[in-house]
Amino acid sequence: MTDAAFTPQKNTIQAVYYDGKNATAYPVAIKLSAPDLTFSLLASTDGLNARIHTYPIQDCTLDAPLGQGPRNIQLPDGGLIEIATTPEHRAYLLQQWPQAQGWQPRLHCAFQSSLHWMETHWSTVCIALIGISLSLLWAIKVGIPQVSERLAANLPPAVERRLGEHILNTLNQPALGYFADSQVPASQQQAIQRSLLDFCQQNNCPPHLLLFKASQALGANAIAIPGGTIIVTDGLVNLASSPTEVVAILAHEMAHLKHQHGLRQVLQTSLSGLVLLVLTGDVSSIAAGLPTLLVNMQYSRAFEAEADSDALVQLRKACIPPRLFADMLARLAAKQSGDAPVPELLASHPDTLKRMQPFLKTAPTCHS
Ligand SMILES: [Zn+2]
């Protein structure tokens, strides 16, 4: 950059200059004449002297036009020149810039013209918007779930366990008030554990740890945490009339563990957040949403349907009447009122009656 006397003359256009250090806009006259871009202030200011500022054009970048918006020239020292898009200015830039940069004027003009044509016609803008919306919809409905499933299957088990520990630690925080010590008698807990063991002897259960917790916030509920922990609340145990009825619900939770639904749900939500981040650049809303996601995680309908169909098969294999699961669902649904928490088992299934049907229709198939 050099300083010298400067007199606005023909072959210049007026623009606005930002020095890249503060937000002050300086009106300037610029001139493009290979190999240099020169400009000087149109009025003297405290911050900058009325001097010629000279930059090699090869070191400057002319931003692509966006609709009828102003064109920007990025300067190598972080400064920026903003040129209002008038027909004269557009013609000046199209004439001077390609020559200074050594471009092929015809090619450049054709490319710029077609871009500009697309940006200034509603039809092409609408087609682009529809295309982006459909791509986004496909990514969220199909692409991201498939990627999450593959990712979950290939992640080291330690990662899933660590995620589960994080969720458990969050839920165990006394300030949140989710859990208290279970009041279910030890003998009753052992009976349920034994019943689950019998179930798993007939089915290939994933590694798991069954925990009993009292929870006012969660009510009658069972939760499968990524990594293998299943939490059963006292409310759910009290709703059951036998250990086998609790196991009927645990068959559903076991399917969530087996298919890594928890990890996949976290991955799906995180990847969707990343897509939104790319589109909006809003990091804060995604970061703020993560703790809420971990605590209030609900499975998608597809995951619930998969867990139900797995539970149905496995209950039959273990000779447990599938209708026990339907009975428990009916009792859970009947227990729901106004402010009562909606258990995970019901959260994604507004139509509980329809969901109960396969379990009511199917008789147990004993293996011996
Ligand atoms: Zn579920």
Boltz pocket constraint, residues with backbone or C-beta under 6 A from the ligand:
constraints:
  - pocket:
      binder: B
      contacts: [[A, 252], [A, 256], [A, 299], [A, 303], [A, 304], [A, 307], [A, 344], [A, 345]]
      max_distance: 6.0
